[in-house]
């Protein structure tokens, strides 16, 4: 290779041995367009070359799984001939560069993943991670990123007409230079309406539909496969620009074309744009695809084949129609005011052949390009990266009421109303439980009389302390959230957000998290049907904490959902699962350690998978029998925070804690799993159900007219008015957003 060639190869983020492999595949040197095509398809973002080996450890099958990993979205049977498609994707790097468009196009991309399968999207959720809003150095930038991301999500979802029904938002210093924007979407359709991204039928026409191609997003997949350096931060953004109104038209046109029977395969032009859709559709079907770029609708003049093939312009799809019915498909898209052009044909040679005005500008075998990217077993035989000590501080007697208020006013626990009130979470009239009303979001499926519950969870603090244990806890909590509203968890999707996999200690985090997730998903019978891996989440050499995010769906009968707040006074309050076990070592990743003590140490809470499963079975039965008036999973902030949040509708609680040798801080604020706070008018039946499942059930006290009073023996630990707690909880995010740095 010449020096210039080495320079060009390096600019395309290809290693010398990868380039030599390209030469072997082609039997010659690639031209620049072909090099660009290989660079995006073999990027980490598209090929998962560092994670594919380990993703095989995840369970992917069950009796309900109709489609697992490998397509645009996973599909689950929900009965009566109906199914749901769902998936989660990330748009982390683009959202750091340009928060509004980065987040907006993240929503647009995941919606296309759903309706390209033939499903109509009915719900969106998001899992967001930002840096500290009140940090002196980075706070102003973090607030700008938060405001841009939330605006982008709300703009796209609201304009498209899909409800954003829930999610989570977390603030940590490790996300100061690398926010995470993970978006989940779910759609519904009949079994006979499922479509796949396959270019079937030699001689069938290949049709480009949707928006015109521009220069936005070129090398977006490559950009998402590298960490941010001082140099890369100065580059022109490789961020797409979205148009949700056009995507709504694209949705309706695609579904109409699919229902016409003229479409045999369809795929979204997402990461790597036209390149990805052509070679992947051909590879899945074992066919070739030949296109001519002169027919691709373009919104900019003078675009080169390189630019057209690598553009990630939004709101575009590639479909294959039955030969002789292309005019029918074109008429449908014309009716909806969308560009639609026949740009190529399905061939029998297994090649992706790109022409420009009849001249071949790229000719690459589909399968090596799409499915045989380099696969790396990166070194990971070291301890996962962490600097936190095992031992924490000694506990001293504190003002526990002040501690509780401090937690309620902290970024992770406080109300996110400022965020979700910008989202239309009721559009389409299917939302039964939206943001902050219950432990999981719930949408009804009108056609079947059933409902789907959804939960997103992640905990970077736990996974930093122990990636394996943290991932198990995330799956358990996600399933527990669903069970708490009465839904049976049935399937999952995941988004694995990690740092640079070329560092063994970071790769060890990824491997251990995957293995922990695999164990828990297998145990809870929630196979992973698809997802996303986002690596190189680093800025100036500083990696984010390992942040796997899990989205799990559950099935339930349509009913009035059980919410978090207490509903009436003079009811028994019980803690299903018992008080839980904790020691100082397993307290170091809690919100109390973060907010009140301002330290991180030790290990995550301990988890007994078998006991957790029995607790979930018990609460589902309790909810099914209408024995619970309210139900709240204990997670961030532990028992005291859960009790406080349950009082926010005006009904209070008087609680007497059982005898325990634990310090009051641990007793009130530890975050041990397998615990659900219930209020009930029939405590005996609740206890009977718990006993049937071999689960502890502790009577804590009674609901009262106002306030929260927690006693242990003769000592009052907390006595606080509900309004004081609620106003602290509600006002906190506004206060953080209005923070002004003091220099």
FENFEN-V447146 format. One record per backbone hydrogen bond with DSSP energy under -0.5 kcal/mol. NH is the residue of the N-H (numbers start at 1). CO is the residue of the C=O. E is the energy in kcal/mol with one decimal. If there is no record, write none. Layout:
nh=NH co=CO e=E
nh=NH co=CO e=E
This chain:
nh=6 co=2 e=-2.5
nh=7 co=3 e=-2.1
nh=8 co=4 e=-2.4
nh=9 co=5 e=-2.9
nh=10 co=6 e=-2.4
nh=11 co=7 e=-2.0
nh=12 co=8 e=-1.1
nh=12 co=9 e=-0.7
nh=13 co=10 e=-1.9
nh=14 co=9 e=-1.8
nh=19 co=15 e=-2.3
nh=20 co=16 e=-2.2
nh=21 co=17 e=-1.7
nh=22 co=18 e=-1.8
nh=23 co=19 e=-2.2
nh=24 co=20 e=-2.0
nh=25 co=21 e=-2.3
nh=26 co=22 e=-2.5
nh=27 co=23 e=-2.3
nh=28 co=23 e=-0.9
nh=35 co=31 e=-2.5
nh=36 co=32 e=-2.4
nh=37 co=33 e=-2.2
nh=38 co=34 e=-2.6
nh=39 co=35 e=-2.4
nh=40 co=36 e=-1.8
nh=41 co=37 e=-2.2
nh=42 co=38 e=-2.5
nh=43 co=40 e=-0.9
nh=47 co=43 e=-3.0
nh=48 co=44 e=-1.8
nh=51 co=48 e=-0.6
nh=52 co=48 e=-2.8
nh=54 co=51 e=-0.9
nh=55 co=51 e=-2.4
nh=56 co=52 e=-1.0
nh=57 co=54 e=-1.8
nh=58 co=55 e=-1.8
nh=65 co=62 e=-0.8
nh=66 co=64 e=-0.6
nh=66 co=75 e=-2.4
nh=67 co=75 e=-1.6
nh=70 co=71 e=-0.6
nh=71 co=68 e=-0.8
nh=74 co=86 e=-1.6
nh=75 co=67 e=-2.2
nh=76 co=84 e=-2.6
nh=77 co=64 e=-2.9
nh=78 co=82 e=-2.3
nh=79 co=82 e=-0.7
nh=82 co=79 e=-1.9
nh=83 co=189 e=-3.0
nh=84 co=76 e=-2.3
nh=85 co=187 e=-2.1
nh=86 co=74 e=-1.8
nh=87 co=185 e=-1.7
nh=89 co=183 e=-2.4
nh=91 co=181 e=-2.4
nh=95 co=91 e=-1.2
nh=96 co=92 e=-1.2
nh=96 co=93 e=-0.8
nh=97 co=93 e=-1.9
nh=98 co=94 e=-3.0
nh=102 co=98 e=-3.2
nh=103 co=99 e=-2.1
nh=104 co=100 e=-2.6
nh=105 co=101 e=-2.7
nh=106 co=102 e=-1.0
nh=107 co=103 e=-1.9
nh=108 co=104 e=-2.3
nh=109 co=105 e=-2.4
nh=110 co=106 e=-1.9
nh=111 co=107 e=-2.1
nh=112 co=108 e=-1.9
nh=113 co=109 e=-1.8
nh=114 co=110 e=-1.2
nh=115 co=111 e=-2.5
nh=116 co=112 e=-2.1
nh=117 co=114 e=-1.2
nh=118 co=115 e=-0.9
nh=119 co=114 e=-1.3
nh=120 co=188 e=-2.2
nh=121 co=119 e=-0.6
nh=122 co=186 e=-3.0
nh=123 co=186 e=-1.5
nh=124 co=163 e=-2.1
nh=125 co=184 e=-2.3
nh=126 co=166 e=-1.6
nh=127 co=182 e=-3.0
nh=128 co=126 e=-0.5
nh=128 co=168 e=-2.9
nh=129 co=180 e=-2.3
nh=130 co=170 e=-2.5
nh=131 co=175 e=-0.7
nh=135 co=132 e=-0.6
nh=139 co=135 e=-1.9
nh=142 co=138 e=-2.6
nh=143 co=139 e=-2.6
nh=144 co=140 e=-1.9
nh=145 co=141 e=-2.5
nh=146 co=142 e=-2.6
nh=147 co=143 e=-2.6
nh=148 co=144 e=-2.3
nh=149 co=145 e=-2.9
nh=150 co=146 e=-2.5
nh=151 co=147 e=-1.9
nh=152 co=148 e=-2.4
nh=153 co=149 e=-2.6
nh=154 co=150 e=-2.5
nh=155 co=151 e=-2.6
nh=156 co=152 e=-2.2
nh=157 co=153 e=-2.5
nh=158 co=154 e=-2.5
nh=159 co=155 e=-2.0
nh=160 co=156 e=-2.3
nh=161 co=157 e=-1.9
nh=162 co=157 e=-2.1
nh=164 co=424 e=-0.9
nh=165 co=124 e=-2.1
nh=165 co=163 e=-0.8
nh=166 co=124 e=-0.6
nh=168 co=126 e=-1.9
nh=170 co=128 e=-2.1
nh=172 co=130 e=-2.3
nh=175 co=172 e=-1.4
nh=176 co=173 e=-1.9
nh=178 co=175 e=-0.6
nh=180 co=129 e=-2.0
nh=182 co=127 e=-2.3
nh=183 co=89 e=-2.9
nh=184 co=125 e=-3.0
nh=185 co=87 e=-2.2
nh=186 co=123 e=-2.3
nh=187 co=85 e=-2.9
nh=188 co=120 e=-1.9
nh=189 co=83 e=-2.2
nh=191 co=81 e=-2.6
nh=193 co=190 e=-1.9
nh=194 co=191 e=-1.1
nh=195 co=117 e=-2.8
nh=198 co=196 e=-1.7
nh=199 co=281 e=-2.3
nh=200 co=198 e=-1.6
nh=203 co=346 e=-2.7
nh=204 co=201 e=-2.4
nh=206 co=344 e=-2.3
nh=207 co=205 e=-0.5
nh=207 co=319 e=-3.5
nh=208 co=341 e=-3.0
nh=209 co=317 e=-2.5
nh=210 co=339 e=-2.1
nh=211 co=315 e=-2.8
nh=213 co=297 e=-2.8
nh=218 co=215 e=-1.0
nh=219 co=310 e=-0.7
nh=220 co=217 e=-2.4
nh=223 co=219 e=-2.3
nh=224 co=220 e=-1.8
nh=225 co=222 e=-1.5
nh=226 co=223 e=-1.1
nh=228 co=538 e=-2.9
nh=233 co=229 e=-2.2
nh=234 co=231 e=-1.3
nh=235 co=232 e=-1.1
nh=239 co=237 e=-0.5
nh=247 co=243 e=-2.0
nh=248 co=244 e=-2.0
nh=249 co=245 e=-1.6
nh=250 co=246 e=-2.4
nh=251 co=247 e=-2.8
nh=252 co=248 e=-2.1
nh=253 co=249 e=-2.6
nh=254 co=250 e=-2.8
nh=255 co=251 e=-2.6
nh=256 co=252 e=-2.1
nh=257 co=253 e=-2.6
nh=258 co=254 e=-2.8
nh=259 co=255 e=-2.4
nh=260 co=256 e=-1.0
nh=261 co=257 e=-0.5
nh=261 co=258 e=-1.3
nh=262 co=257 e=-0.8
nh=263 co=257 e=-0.6
nh=264 co=320 e=-3.1
nh=265 co=320 e=-1.4
nh=266 co=196 e=-1.6
nh=267 co=318 e=-2.5
nh=269 co=316 e=-2.2
nh=270 co=268 e=-1.2
nh=273 co=270 e=-2.4
nh=274 co=311 e=-0.5
nh=275 co=272 e=-1.2
nh=275 co=309 e=-1.5
nh=276 co=272 e=-1.1
nh=277 co=273 e=-1.9
nh=278 co=274 e=-1.9
nh=279 co=275 e=-2.1
nh=280 co=276 e=-2.4
nh=281 co=277 e=-1.7
nh=282 co=278 e=-1.9
nh=283 co=279 e=-2.5
nh=284 co=280 e=-2.6
nh=285 co=281 e=-1.4
nh=286 co=282 e=-1.0
nh=287 co=282 e=-2.4
nh=288 co=347 e=-2.4
nh=289 co=351 e=-2.5
nh=290 co=345 e=-2.5
nh=291 co=353 e=-2.5
nh=292 co=343 e=-2.7
nh=293 co=355 e=-3.4
nh=295 co=292 e=-1.7
nh=296 co=293 e=-1.2
nh=299 co=213 e=-2.4
nh=300 co=213 e=-0.7
nh=303 co=300 e=-0.6
nh=308 co=304 e=-2.5
nh=309 co=305 e=-2.5
nh=310 co=306 e=-1.6
nh=311 co=307 e=-1.4
nh=312 co=216 e=-1.7
nh=314 co=241 e=-0.6
nh=317 co=209 e=-2.5
nh=318 co=267 e=-2.8
nh=319 co=207 e=-2.7
nh=320 co=265 e=-3.0
nh=321 co=205 e=-2.0
nh=322 co=262 e=-2.7
nh=325 co=322 e=-2.4
nh=329 co=325 e=-1.6
nh=330 co=326 e=-2.7
nh=331 co=327 e=-2.0
nh=332 co=328 e=-1.5
nh=333 co=329 e=-1.9
nh=334 co=330 e=-2.2
nh=335 co=331 e=-2.2
nh=336 co=332 e=-1.2
nh=337 co=334 e=-1.6
nh=338 co=333 e=-2.7
nh=339 co=210 e=-0.9
nh=341 co=208 e=-2.5
nh=343 co=206 e=-2.4
nh=343 co=341 e=-0.7
nh=344 co=206 e=-1.4
nh=345 co=290 e=-2.3
nh=346 co=204 e=-2.4
nh=347 co=288 e=-2.8
nh=352 co=364 e=-3.6
nh=353 co=289 e=-2.5
nh=353 co=351 e=-0.8
nh=354 co=352 e=-0.6
nh=354 co=362 e=-3.2
nh=355 co=291 e=-2.7
nh=355 co=353 e=-0.5
nh=356 co=359 e=-2.5
nh=359 co=356 e=-1.5
nh=361 co=354 e=-3.3
nh=362 co=354 e=-1.5
nh=364 co=352 e=-2.3
nh=366 co=350 e=-2.8
nh=369 co=365 e=-1.3
nh=370 co=366 e=-3.1
nh=371 co=367 e=-2.9
nh=372 co=367 e=-0.9
nh=372 co=368 e=-0.6
nh=376 co=49 e=-3.1
nh=378 co=376 e=-1.1
nh=382 co=380 e=-1.4
nh=385 co=505 e=-1.8
nh=389 co=600 e=-0.5
nh=400 co=398 e=-1.2
nh=403 co=399 e=-2.0
nh=404 co=400 e=-2.3
nh=405 co=401 e=-2.4
nh=406 co=402 e=-2.3
nh=407 co=403 e=-2.2
nh=408 co=404 e=-2.6
nh=409 co=405 e=-1.6
nh=410 co=407 e=-1.8
nh=414 co=410 e=-2.7
nh=415 co=729 e=-1.8
nh=419 co=416 e=-1.2
nh=420 co=416 e=-2.3
nh=421 co=417 e=-2.7
nh=422 co=419 e=-1.5
nh=423 co=420 e=-1.1
nh=425 co=423 e=-1.0
nh=429 co=426 e=-2.2
nh=432 co=442 e=-2.8
nh=433 co=442 e=-1.6
nh=437 co=434 e=-1.5
nh=438 co=434 e=-0.7
nh=441 co=454 e=-2.0
nh=442 co=433 e=-2.0
nh=443 co=452 e=-2.4
nh=444 co=430 e=-2.4
nh=445 co=450 e=-3.1
nh=446 co=444 e=-0.8
nh=448 co=445 e=-1.7
nh=449 co=445 e=-1.5
nh=450 co=445 e=-0.8
nh=451 co=556 e=-3.0
nh=452 co=443 e=-3.1
nh=453 co=554 e=-2.7
nh=454 co=441 e=-2.7
nh=455 co=552 e=-1.8
nh=457 co=550 e=-2.3
nh=459 co=548 e=-0.5
nh=463 co=459 e=-2.1
nh=464 co=460 e=-2.0
nh=465 co=461 e=-1.8
nh=466 co=462 e=-2.4
nh=470 co=466 e=-3.2
nh=471 co=467 e=-2.2
nh=472 co=468 e=-1.8
nh=473 co=469 e=-2.3
nh=474 co=470 e=-2.1
nh=475 co=471 e=-2.0
nh=476 co=472 e=-2.3
nh=477 co=473 e=-2.8
nh=478 co=474 e=-2.4
nh=479 co=475 e=-2.5
nh=480 co=476 e=-2.5
nh=481 co=477 e=-2.7
nh=482 co=478 e=-1.6
nh=483 co=479 e=-2.6
nh=484 co=480 e=-2.3
nh=485 co=481 e=-0.8
nh=485 co=482 e=-0.9
nh=486 co=483 e=-1.4
nh=487 co=482 e=-2.5
nh=488 co=555 e=-2.6
nh=489 co=487 e=-0.7
nh=490 co=553 e=-2.7
nh=491 co=553 e=-1.3
nh=492 co=527 e=-3.0
nh=493 co=551 e=-2.5
nh=494 co=530 e=-1.3
nh=495 co=549 e=-2.8
nh=496 co=532 e=-2.6
nh=497 co=495 e=-0.9
nh=497 co=547 e=-1.2
nh=498 co=496 e=-0.6
nh=498 co=534 e=-2.5
nh=501 co=499 e=-0.6
nh=503 co=500 e=-1.7
nh=504 co=502 e=-0.6
nh=506 co=503 e=-1.4
nh=507 co=503 e=-2.6
nh=508 co=504 e=-2.3
nh=509 co=505 e=-0.8
nh=510 co=506 e=-1.9
nh=511 co=507 e=-2.6
nh=512 co=508 e=-2.4
nh=513 co=509 e=-2.3
nh=514 co=510 e=-2.4
nh=515 co=511 e=-2.4
nh=516 co=512 e=-2.5
nh=517 co=513 e=-2.7
nh=518 co=514 e=-2.7
nh=519 co=515 e=-2.1
nh=520 co=516 e=-2.1
nh=521 co=517 e=-3.0
nh=522 co=518 e=-2.2
nh=523 co=519 e=-2.0
nh=524 co=520 e=-2.6
nh=525 co=521 e=-0.5
nh=525 co=522 e=-0.7
nh=526 co=521 e=-2.4
nh=527 co=490 e=-0.6
nh=528 co=59 e=-2.9
nh=529 co=492 e=-2.8
nh=529 co=527 e=-0.6
nh=532 co=494 e=-2.4
nh=534 co=496 e=-3.1
nh=535 co=533 e=-0.6
nh=536 co=499 e=-2.4
nh=537 co=498 e=-2.1
nh=538 co=536 e=-2.0
nh=539 co=542 e=-1.9
nh=540 co=228 e=-2.6
nh=542 co=539 e=-1.9
nh=543 co=541 e=-0.7
nh=544 co=537 e=-2.0
nh=547 co=497 e=-3.0
nh=549 co=495 e=-2.8
nh=550 co=457 e=-2.9
nh=551 co=493 e=-3.1
nh=552 co=455 e=-2.2
nh=553 co=491 e=-2.4
nh=554 co=453 e=-2.6
nh=555 co=488 e=-2.0
nh=556 co=451 e=-1.9
nh=558 co=449 e=-1.4
nh=563 co=561 e=-0.6
nh=564 co=437 e=-1.7
nh=566 co=646 e=-3.1
nh=570 co=703 e=-2.4
nh=572 co=680 e=-2.0
nh=573 co=701 e=-2.7
nh=574 co=572 e=-0.5
nh=574 co=678 e=-2.5
nh=575 co=698 e=-2.6
nh=576 co=574 e=-0.7
nh=576 co=676 e=-2.5
nh=577 co=696 e=-3.5
nh=578 co=575 e=-1.8
nh=586 co=583 e=-0.8
nh=587 co=584 e=-1.2
nh=588 co=585 e=-0.8
nh=589 co=603 e=-0.5
nh=590 co=587 e=-1.5
nh=594 co=590 e=-1.8
nh=595 co=591 e=-3.5
nh=596 co=592 e=-1.7
nh=597 co=592 e=-1.8
nh=598 co=593 e=-0.7
nh=599 co=593 e=-2.6
nh=601 co=588 e=-0.9
nh=602 co=389 e=-2.4
nh=603 co=585 e=-2.1
nh=609 co=607 e=-0.7
nh=612 co=608 e=-2.8
nh=613 co=609 e=-2.3
nh=614 co=610 e=-1.7
nh=615 co=611 e=-2.4
nh=616 co=612 e=-2.2
nh=617 co=613 e=-2.3
nh=618 co=614 e=-2.4
nh=619 co=615 e=-2.5
nh=620 co=616 e=-2.1
nh=621 co=617 e=-1.8
nh=622 co=618 e=-2.4
nh=623 co=619 e=-2.6
nh=624 co=620 e=-2.6
nh=625 co=621 e=-2.0
nh=626 co=623 e=-1.8
nh=627 co=622 e=-2.6
nh=628 co=622 e=-0.5
nh=629 co=679 e=-2.9
nh=630 co=679 e=-1.1
nh=631 co=563 e=-2.5
nh=632 co=677 e=-2.3
nh=634 co=675 e=-2.2
nh=635 co=633 e=-0.7
nh=638 co=635 e=-2.2
nh=640 co=668 e=-2.6
nh=641 co=637 e=-0.9
nh=642 co=638 e=-2.0
nh=643 co=639 e=-2.7
nh=644 co=640 e=-2.2
nh=645 co=641 e=-2.8
nh=646 co=642 e=-1.7
nh=647 co=643 e=-0.5
nh=647 co=644 e=-1.5
nh=648 co=645 e=-1.2
nh=650 co=647 e=-2.2
nh=652 co=650 e=-0.5
nh=652 co=704 e=-2.1
nh=653 co=707 e=-2.5
nh=654 co=702 e=-2.7
nh=655 co=653 e=-0.5
nh=655 co=709 e=-3.3
nh=656 co=700 e=-3.4
nh=657 co=655 e=-0.5
nh=657 co=711 e=-3.2
nh=667 co=663 e=-2.4
nh=668 co=664 e=-2.5
nh=669 co=665 e=-2.3
nh=670 co=666 e=-1.8
nh=673 co=606 e=-0.6
nh=676 co=576 e=-2.2
nh=677 co=632 e=-3.2
nh=678 co=574 e=-2.8
nh=679 co=630 e=-1.5
nh=680 co=572 e=-2.2
nh=686 co=682 e=-1.7
nh=687 co=683 e=-2.5
nh=688 co=684 e=-2.2
nh=689 co=685 e=-2.3
nh=690 co=686 e=-2.3
nh=691 co=687 e=-2.6
nh=692 co=688 e=-2.1
nh=693 co=689 e=-1.4
nh=694 co=691 e=-1.3
nh=695 co=690 e=-2.7
nh=698 co=575 e=-1.8
nh=699 co=697 e=-0.5
nh=700 co=573 e=-2.9
nh=700 co=698 e=-0.6
nh=701 co=573 e=-1.3
nh=702 co=654 e=-1.8
nh=703 co=571 e=-2.4
nh=704 co=652 e=-1.5
nh=708 co=720 e=-2.9
nh=709 co=653 e=-2.5
nh=710 co=718 e=-2.9
nh=711 co=655 e=-2.6
nh=711 co=709 e=-0.5
nh=712 co=715 e=-2.9
nh=715 co=712 e=-1.9
nh=717 co=710 e=-2.4
nh=717 co=715 e=-0.7
nh=718 co=710 e=-1.7
nh=720 co=708 e=-2.4
nh=725 co=721 e=-1.8
nh=726 co=722 e=-3.0
nh=727 co=723 e=-2.7
nh=728 co=724 e=-1.6
nh=729 co=725 e=-2.2
nh=730 co=726 e=-2.8
nh=731 co=727 e=-2.1
nh=732 co=728 e=-0.8
nh=735 co=731 e=-2.1
nh=736 co=732 e=-2.3
nh=737 co=733 e=-2.5
nh=738 co=734 e=-1.7
nh=739 co=736 e=-1.0
nh=743 co=741 e=-0.7
